[in-house]
């Protein structure tokens, strides 16, 4: 999974900028179903964003934490986790952060779940291409799949104005009058 394709993944509340996604309060991403016993590693290309307090992405299956990765730099780098014990179960892996802000959190550009089947290893990588929005209080929009720039207008913080079903939003998903 990287910034160009989300097929099979479930996303909520992430903020996208030109190089990565940011995990803010309540944000998460879930993988397609995975057989936990076949996971050989999870690699996240990530960085700190907003200071060293915002550096850790945790991952869990069926509500039980299975691991975490922490960035040590404000530059994107690969961090890899390998299971230390045998795991069981089949299901989605949820990636989230314990950040408590609406703008800062660990940032990442890709997640790779490597699994093994018999004697061959396979890598499943999924990528992002959608603008994910939180749209506080709006239940009818979780993401804007094809954002439309309106009149080449740039609004605060360099964000573009987008239109969805006749309502205008900034690229963080906040409704704009």
N, C-alpha and C positions, 0 to 999 in steps of 0.2 A: 504494500500500500504506500503510495507516495502522492504528491500533490496533483497528479493527473487523472486519477480514476478511483471511484468509490464503490464499484460494483461489488455487491454482496456484503458490504459493511453498513452498520447502523451508526449514525452520527447525531450528536445533540449538543448545542451550545458552544461549539468551537468557534474561535475567531481566526479567520484566514487573512494573511497578508501576502506579500509577494514571494516569500521564501519558505514559509511554514505555517502550521496551525498552532494556536495557543490554547492550552487547557486553562479555562477560567472557572469560577465557582459553578459547580453543577455540571460542567461539561464532561462528555465521555464519548468514546468510540467503542463499538463492539465488532469483533471479527465474525466471519461466517463460522458455522459449527466446525469444531476441531476435536479430534480424538486426543485427549491429554496424554495418554500413554505413548503417543508417537512424537510428541514435541521434543526436539533435540536442542533448540535454542529460539530465543526471541531477541531480535536486534531492533533498536530504535535509533534513528538518526535524529538527535535532539540537542537542545541547548537550554541554558537558563534564560529567562526573560523577565525582567523587572527586578533583578537582584538574585543573590544566592539563596534566598528563602524560597524561591519558586523554581525548584529543580527536579522534583521527583514525579515519575509516572508509575503508578501501581497497576498491577493487573490481577484480575480475579476471574474465577469460574464458579457459577452457581452461588454467588455471594461470598465465596471463600477466597481470601487473598492467596495467590500462588507465588507472587514475586513482585519486584520493583526494580527500576533503574533510575539512577540519579545522574544528572549532567554535572560536570565539574568546570564547565567553560561557557562563555557567552557566544562561542562559535559552534556551528553545527558539527557534531562528531558522532560516529557510530558507537553505541554502548550495547553490549551483548550479555544476556542472562541465559544460564543453562540450569536445568533442573538438577537439584542435588539429591533428590529422592524420586522414587517411582511415583507417577501420578496416574490417576484413573478418572474416568468420566468422559462424556462427550457433550460438547456445547460451545456456546460463544465465549470468547474471552473479552472481558470488559477492561478497557484502559481508561484510567481516570487520575485525578490529582487531588491532593488535600488542600489546594490553594483556596484562599477565602476572599479573593478579589475578583472584580468583574473585568479587569484589564490585564493582570499579570498572572503568569503561570508557566510551567515548562512549555517550551515550544518544540515541535517536531516536524520533520518533513517526510519521514517514512517509517513504517513498521513492517518487519519481516518475521513471519512465523515459519521456522524450518521444522519439517517433520520427516520421519523415516518410515518406509514401508518395505519390509523385507530387508534386502541388502542395499537398496538404493535410497538416497536422500532426495527429497523434493523440497523446493522452496516455493511457498505461496506468498506472493507479494501483491498487495492491492494498493491502488493509488486514488488520489482525490482530484475532482474537477468541479466541485460545487461550492458555492458560497453558503456556509452554514450560518444561520442567524438564531439569536435567542428570542427576539420579538417578545419581550416581556409582556405578558397579559394577552397575547394574540395566539389563539389556538389553531388558526387555520393556515399558518405558515411556519414550517420548520426549516425550510431552506429555500433559496431562490436558485433554481436550476440553471436558468439562463438570464443572468442579470442584464438589464438594458441601461446603458448610460443615457442620461437625459440631458440634452442640450449642451453636452460637453461641460456640464457644471460640476466643479469640484467643491465639496462642502467641507466643513471643519475636519482637521487632522488629515487632509489629503484624501478623504474618502469620496467615492463617486456616488452620485444620486442614482438610485435604480427604481424602476417601476415594476410592480407586480399586481395584476388584476386591478389596475387603476389607482392603486395606493402607492405613495412614494416612501422609500426606505433608504437609509444609508447602508453601506456594506457591512455594518455591524448588526443590521436587522432592526434598527430603531426607526420607528415611523417618523417621517419628516413632514411638516405642514407646508 
